[in-house]
Amino acid sequence: MATSIPNDIREQILAQVREGKDKVSVIAEQHGISSRTIYGWLSKGVSGGNRDWLDNNRLRKENAQLKQMIGELMLEKNGRKNQND
C-alpha cells in the first residue's frame, strides 16, 4: 500500500529538485520514494508552475547538448584550419 506524502514534505522535495544541485534519483532515494513519483508531481503541477520547470529543464539539457556539439564542431574546424596553414 502506497504511503501518502504530506504536502509540506512534497514542497520540500520539489524545492530540492528546483535547486538542481542533485539529480532527481538522488533526491528520491534520500526520501525513500521513486523518481517516478517526483516526476509525477512535477507533471501534475503539485505546487503550481512546475510544468514550466519541466519544460525549462528539458530546454536547459537540450541547450547544453547543442553547445557541446557546437564546441566539437569548432574544434574540428580549427583543427582542419591549422592543418592547412
C-alpha distances in whole Angstrom, upper triangle without the diagonal:
4,7,10,13,16,19,21,19,18,22,23,21,23,26,26,25,28,31,30,31,28,26,23,22,23,22,18,18,20,17,14,13,14,18,16,14,18,20,18,19,22,23,21,24,21,24,27,29,27,28,31,30,28,32,33,32,32,36,36,35,37,40,40,40,43,45,44,46,49,49,50,52,54,54,55,58,59,60,62,64,65,66,68,70
4,6,9,13,15,18,16,15,19,19,17,19,22,22,22,25,27,27,28,25,23,20,19,20,18,15,16,17,14,12,10,11,15,13,11,14,16,14,15,18,19,18,20,18,21,23,26,23,24,27,26,25,28,30,28,29,32,33,32,34,37,37,37,40,42,41,43,46,46,47,49,51,51,53,55,56,57,59,61,62,63,65,67
4,6,9,12,15,13,12,16,17,15,17,20,20,21,23,25,26,26,24,23,19,19,19,17,14,15,16,12,11,10,12,15,15,11,14,17,15,15,18,20,18,20,17,19,22,25,22,24,27,25,25,28,30,28,29,33,33,32,35,37,37,38,41,42,42,44,46,47,47,50,52,52,53,56,57,57,60,61,62,63,66,67
4,6,9,12,10,10,13,15,14,15,18,19,19,21,24,24,25,23,22,19,19,20,17,15,16,16,13,12,11,13,15,15,11,13,16,14,12,16,18,16,17,13,16,19,22,20,22,25,23,23,26,28,26,28,31,31,31,34,36,36,37,40,41,41,43,45,46,47,49,51,51,53,55,56,57,59,61,62,63,66,67
4,6,8,7,7,10,11,10,12,15,15,16,18,20,21,22,20,20,17,17,18,14,12,14,14,10,11,9,12,14,14,10,11,14,13,11,14,17,15,15,12,13,17,20,18,20,23,21,21,24,25,24,26,29,29,29,32,34,33,35,38,39,39,41,43,44,45,47,49,49,51,53,54,55,57,59,60,61,63,65
4,6,5,6,9,10,11,12,14,16,17,18,20,22,23,22,22,19,20,20,16,15,17,16,12,14,13,16,17,17,13,13,16,15,12,15,18,16,15,12,12,16,19,18,20,23,21,22,25,26,25,27,30,30,30,33,35,35,36,39,40,40,43,45,45,46,49,50,51,52,54,55,56,59,60,61,63,65,66
4,5,5,6,9,10,10,12,14,15,16,18,20,22,21,21,18,20,20,16,15,18,17,14,16,14,16,17,17,13,12,15,14,11,13,16,14,12,9,9,12,16,14,17,20,18,19,23,23,23,25,28,27,28,31,32,33,35,37,38,39,41,43,43,45,47,48,49,51,53,54,55,57,58,59,61,63,64
4,5,5,6,9,10,10,13,14,15,17,19,20,20,20,18,20,19,16,15,18,16,13,16,15,18,18,19,15,14,17,16,13,15,18,16,14,11,10,14,16,15,19,20,19,20,24,24,23,26,28,27,28,31,32,32,35,37,37,38,41,42,43,44,47,48,48,50,52,53,54,57,58,59,61,63,63
4,5,5,6,9,10,11,12,14,15,17,18,17,18,15,17,16,12,12,14,12,9,12,12,14,15,16,13,12,15,15,12,14,17,16,15,12,11,15,17,16,19,21,18,20,23,23,22,25,27,26,27,30,31,31,33,36,36,36,39,41,41,42,45,46,47,49,51,51,52,55,56,57,59,61,62
4,5,5,6,8,10,11,12,14,16,17,16,16,13,15,15,11,11,14,13,10,12,11,13,13,13,10,8,12,11,8,10,13,13,11,8,8,12,14,12,15,17,15,16,20,20,19,21,24,24,24,27,29,28,30,33,33,34,36,38,39,40,43,44,44,46,48,49,50,53,54,55,57,59,60
4,5,5,6,9,10,10,12,14,16,16,16,14,17,16,13,13,16,15,12,15,14,16,15,16,13,11,13,13,10,11,14,13,11,8,7,10,12,11,14,16,14,15,19,19,18,21,23,22,24,26,27,28,30,32,32,33,36,37,38,39,42,43,44,46,47,48,49,52,53,54,56,58,59
4,5,5,6,9,10,11,13,14,14,15,13,15,14,11,12,14,12,10,14,13,15,15,17,14,11,14,15,12,13,16,16,14,12,10,14,15,13,17,18,15,17,20,20,18,22,24,22,23,27,27,27,29,32,32,33,35,37,37,39,41,42,43,45,47,47,48,51,52,53,55,57,58
4,5,5,6,9,10,11,12,11,12,9,12,11,7,8,11,10,8,11,10,12,11,13,11,8,11,13,10,11,14,15,13,11,11,14,15,12,16,17,14,15,18,18,16,19,22,21,21,24,25,25,27,30,30,30,33,35,35,36,39,40,40,42,44,45,46,49,50,51,52,55,56
4,5,5,6,9,10,12,12,12,9,12,13,9,10,14,13,11,14,13,13,11,13,11,7,10,11,8,8,12,12,10,9,8,11,11,9,12,13,10,11,15,15,13,16,19,18,19,22,23,23,25,27,28,28,31,33,33,35,37,38,39,41,42,43,45,47,48,49,51,53,54
4,5,5,6,9,11,11,12,11,14,14,11,12,15,14,13,16,15,16,15,16,15,11,13,15,12,11,15,15,13,12,10,12,12,10,14,14,11,13,16,15,14,17,19,18,19,22,23,23,25,27,27,28,31,32,32,34,37,37,38,40,42,43,44,47,47,48,50,52,53
4,5,5,7,7,8,9,9,12,10,7,10,13,11,11,14,14,15,13,15,14,11,13,15,13,12,16,17,15,14,13,15,15,13,16,16,13,14,17,16,14,17,19,17,18,22,22,21,24,26,26,27,30,31,31,33,35,36,36,39,41,41,42,45,46,46,48,51,51
4,5,5,8,7,7,6,10,10,7,9,12,12,12,15,13,13,11,13,12,9,10,13,11,10,13,15,13,13,12,14,13,10,13,13,10,10,14,13,10,14,16,14,15,18,19,19,21,23,24,24,27,28,28,30,33,33,34,36,38,39,40,42,44,44,46,48,49
4,5,8,9,10,10,13,13,11,13,16,16,16,18,17,17,14,16,15,11,12,14,12,10,13,15,13,13,12,13,11,9,12,11,7,9,12,10,9,13,14,13,14,17,18,18,20,22,22,23,26,27,28,30,32,32,33,36,37,38,39,42,43,44,46,48,48
4,6,8,10,11,14,13,11,14,17,15,16,19,18,19,16,18,18,14,15,18,16,14,17,19,17,17,15,16,15,13,15,14,11,13,15,13,11,15,16,14,15,18,18,18,20,23,22,23,26,27,27,29,31,32,32,35,37,37,38,41,42,42,45,47,47
4,6,7,8,12,11,10,13,15,15,16,19,18,17,14,17,17,13,14,17,16,14,17,19,17,18,17,18,16,13,15,15,11,12,14,12,9,13,14,11,12,16,16,15,17,20,19,20,23,24,24,26,28,29,30,32,34,34,35,38,39,40,42,44,45
4,7,9,12,10,10,13,15,13,15,18,18,18,15,18,19,15,16,20,19,17,20,22,21,21,19,21,19,17,19,18,15,15,18,15,13,16,17,14,14,18,18,16,19,22,21,21,24,26,25,26,29,30,30,32,34,34,35,38,39,40,42,44,45
4,6,8,6,7,10,11,11,13,15,15,15,12,16,16,13,14,18,17,16,19,21,20,20,19,21,20,17,19,19,15,15,18,16,13,16,18,15,15,18,19,17,19,22,22,21,25,26,26,27,30,31,31,33,35,36,36,39,40,41,42,45,46
4,5,5,6,9,10,11,13,14,13,12,9,13,14,11,12,15,15,14,17,19,19,19,19,21,20,16,18,18,14,13,16,15,12,14,16,14,13,16,18,16,17,21,21,20,23,25,25,26,29,30,30,32,34,35,36,38,40,40,42,44,45
4,5,5,6,9,10,11,12,10,9,6,9,10,7,8,12,12,11,14,16,16,16,16,18,18,14,15,16,13,12,15,15,12,13,17,15,14,18,19,18,19,23,23,23,25,28,28,29,31,33,33,35,37,38,39,41,43,43,45,47,48
4,6,5,6,9,10,10,9,7,5,9,10,9,10,13,14,14,16,18,19,18,19,22,21,17,19,20,17,15,18,18,15,16,19,18,16,20,22,20,21,24,25,24,26,29,29,29,32,34,34,35,38,39,39,42,43,44,45,48,49
4,5,5,6,9,10,10,10,8,12,13,11,13,16,16,16,19,21,21,20,20,23,23,19,21,22,18,17,21,20,17,18,21,19,18,22,23,21,22,26,26,25,28,30,30,30,33,35,34,36,39,39,40,42,44,44,46,48,50
4,5,5,6,9,9,9,8,12,11,9,12,14,14,14,17,18,18,17,17,20,20,17,19,20,16,16,20,19,16,18,21,19,19,22,24,22,24,27,27,27,30,32,31,32,35,36,36,38,41,41,42,45,46,47,48,51,52
4,5,5,6,5,5,5,9,8,7,10,12,12,13,16,17,17,16,17,20,20,17,19,20,17,16,20,20,17,19,22,21,20,23,25,24,25,28,29,29,31,34,33,34,37,38,38,40,43,43,44,46,48,49,50,53,54
4,5,5,6,7,8,11,11,11,13,16,16,17,19,21,21,20,21,24,24,21,22,24,21,20,23,23,20,22,25,24,22,26,28,26,27,30,31,30,32,35,35,35,38,40,39,41,44,44,44,47,49,49,50,53,54
4,6,8,10,11,14,13,12,15,17,17,18,21,22,22,20,20,23,24,21,23,25,21,21,24,24,21,23,26,25,24,27,29,27,28,32,32,31,34,36,36,36,39,41,40,42,45,45,46,48,50,50,52,54,55
4,6,9,10,13,11,10,14,15,14,16,19,20,19,17,18,21,22,19,22,24,21,20,24,24,22,24,27,25,25,28,30,29,30,33,34,33,36,38,38,39,42,43,43,45,47,48,48,51,53,53,54,57,58
4,7,10,12,11,11,14,15,15,17,20,20,21,19,20,23,25,21,23,26,23,22,26,26,23,25,28,27,26,29,31,30,31,34,35,34,37,39,39,40,43,44,44,45,48,49,49,52,54,54,55,58,59
4,7,8,7,8,11,12,12,14,16,17,18,16,18,21,22,19,20,23,20,19,23,23,21,22,26,25,24,27,29,28,29,32,33,33,35,38,38,38,41,43,43,44,47,48,48,51,52,53,54,57,58
4,5,5,7,9,10,11,13,15,16,17,16,18,21,21,18,19,21,19,17,21,22,19,20,23,23,22,24,27,26,27,30,31,30,32,35,35,36,38,40,40,42,44,45,46,48,50,51,52,54,56
4,5,5,6,9,10,11,12,14,15,15,17,19,19,15,16,18,16,14,17,18,15,16,20,19,18,21,23,22,23,26,27,27,29,32,32,32,35,37,37,38,41,42,42,45,46,47,48,51,52
4,5,5,6,9,10,10,12,14,14,16,18,18,15,15,18,16,13,17,18,16,16,20,20,19,21,24,24,24,27,29,28,30,32,33,34,36,38,38,39,42,43,44,46,48,49,50,52,54
4,6,5,6,9,10,11,12,11,14,16,17,14,15,18,16,14,18,19,17,18,22,22,21,23,26,26,26,29,31,31,32,35,36,36,39,41,41,42,45,46,47,49,51,52,53,55,57
4,5,5,6,9,10,11,10,12,14,14,11,12,15,13,11,15,16,14,15,19,19,18,21,23,23,24,27,28,28,30,33,33,34,36,38,39,40,42,44,45,47,48,49,51,53,54
4,5,5,6,9,10,10,12,14,14,10,10,13,11,9,12,14,12,13,16,17,16,18,21,21,22,24,26,26,28,30,31,32,34,36,37,38,40,42,42,44,46,47,49,51,52
4,5,5,6,9,9,12,13,14,10,10,14,13,11,14,16,15,15,19,20,19,21,24,24,25,27,29,30,31,33,35,35,37,39,40,41,43,45,46,48,49,51,52,54,55
4,6,5,6,5,8,10,11,8,9,13,12,11,14,16,15,16,19,20,20,22,24,25,26,28,30,31,32,34,35,37,38,40,41,43,44,46,47,49,50,52,53,55,57
4,5,5,6,8,9,9,5,6,9,8,7,10,12,11,13,16,16,17,19,21,22,23,25,26,27,29,31,32,33,35,37,38,39,41,43,44,46,47,48,50,52,53
4,5,8,10,10,10,7,6,9,9,7,10,12,12,13,15,17,17,19,21,22,23,25,27,28,29,31,33,34,35,37,38,40,41,43,44,46,47,49,50,52,53
4,6,9,9,10,8,7,11,12,11,13,15,16,16,19,20,21,22,24,26,27,29,30,32,33,35,36,37,39,41,42,43,45,47,48,49,51,52,54,56,57
4,5,5,6,5,6,9,9,10,12,14,14,16,18,19,20,22,24,25,26,28,30,31,33,34,35,37,39,40,42,43,44,46,47,49,50,52,54,55,56
4,6,8,7,9,12,12,12,15,17,17,19,21,22,23,25,26,27,29,31,32,33,35,37,38,39,41,42,44,45,47,48,50,52,53,54,56,58,59
4,7,7,10,11,11,13,15,16,16,19,21,21,23,25,26,27,29,31,31,33,35,36,37,39,41,42,43,45,46,48,49,51,52,54,56,57,58
4,5,8,9,10,12,14,14,16,18,19,20,22,24,25,26,28,29,30,32,34,35,36,38,40,41,43,44,45,47,49,50,51,53,55,56,57
4,5,5,7,9,10,11,13,15,16,17,19,20,21,23,25,26,27,29,31,32,33,35,36,37,39,41,42,43,45,47,48,49,51,53,54
4,5,5,6,9,9,10,12,14,15,17,18,20,21,23,24,25,27,29,30,31,33,35,36,37,39,40,42,43,45,46,48,50,51,52
4,5,5,6,9,10,11,12,14,16,17,18,20,22,23,24,26,27,29,30,32,33,35,36,38,39,41,42,44,45,47,48,50,51
4,5,5,6,8,10,10,12,14,15,16,18,20,21,22,24,26,26,28,30,31,32,34,36,37,38,40,42,42,44,46,48,49
4,5,5,6,9,10,10,12,14,15,16,18,20,21,22,24,25,27,29,30,31,33,35,36,37,39,41,41,43,45,46,48
4,5,5,6,9,10,11,12,14,15,17,18,20,21,23,24,26,27,29,30,32,33,35,36,38,39,41,42,44,45,47
4,5,5,6,9,10,11,12,14,15,16,18,20,21,22,24,26,27,28,30,32,33,34,36,37,39,40,42,43,45
4,5,5,6,9,10,10,12,14,15,16,18,20,21,22,24,26,27,28,30,31,32,34,36,37,38,40,42,43
4,5,5,6,9,10,11,13,14,15,17,19,20,21,23,25,26,27,29,30,32,33,35,36,37,39,41,42
4,5,5,6,9,10,11,12,14,16,17,18,20,21,23,24,26,27,29,30,32,33,35,36,38,39,41
4,5,5,6,9,10,10,12,14,15,16,18,20,21,22,24,26,26,28,30,31,32,34,36,37,39
4,5,5,6,9,10,11,12,14,15,16,18,20,21,23,24,26,27,29,30,31,33,35,36,37
4,5,5,6,9,10,11,12,14,15,17,19,20,21,23,24,26,27,29,30,32,33,35,36
4,5,5,6,9,10,11,12,14,15,17,18,20,21,22,24,26,27,28,30,32,33,35
4,5,5,6,9,10,10,12,14,15,16,18,20,21,22,24,26,27,28,30,32,33
4,5,5,6,9,10,10,12,14,15,17,18,20,21,22,24,26,27,29,30,32
4,5,5,6,9,10,11,12,14,15,17,18,20,21,23,24,26,27,29,31
4,5,5,6,9,10,10,12,14,15,16,18,20,21,22,24,26,27,29
4,5,5,6,9,10,10,12,14,15,16,18,20,21,22,24,26,27
4,5,5,6,9,10,11,12,14,15,16,18,20,21,23,25,26
4,5,5,6,9,10,11,12,14,15,17,18,20,21,23,25
4,5,5,6,9,10,10,12,14,15,16,18,20,21,23
4,5,5,6,9,10,10,12,14,15,16,18,20,21
4,5,5,6,9,10,10,12,14,15,17,19,20
4,5,5,6,9,10,11,12,14,15,17,19
4,5,5,6,8,10,10,12,14,15,17
4,5,5,6,9,10,10,12,14,15
4,6,5,6,9,10,11,13,15
4,5,5,6,9,10,11,13
4,5,5,6,9,10,11
4,5,5,6,9,10
4,5,5,6,9
4,5,5,7
4,5,5
4,6
4
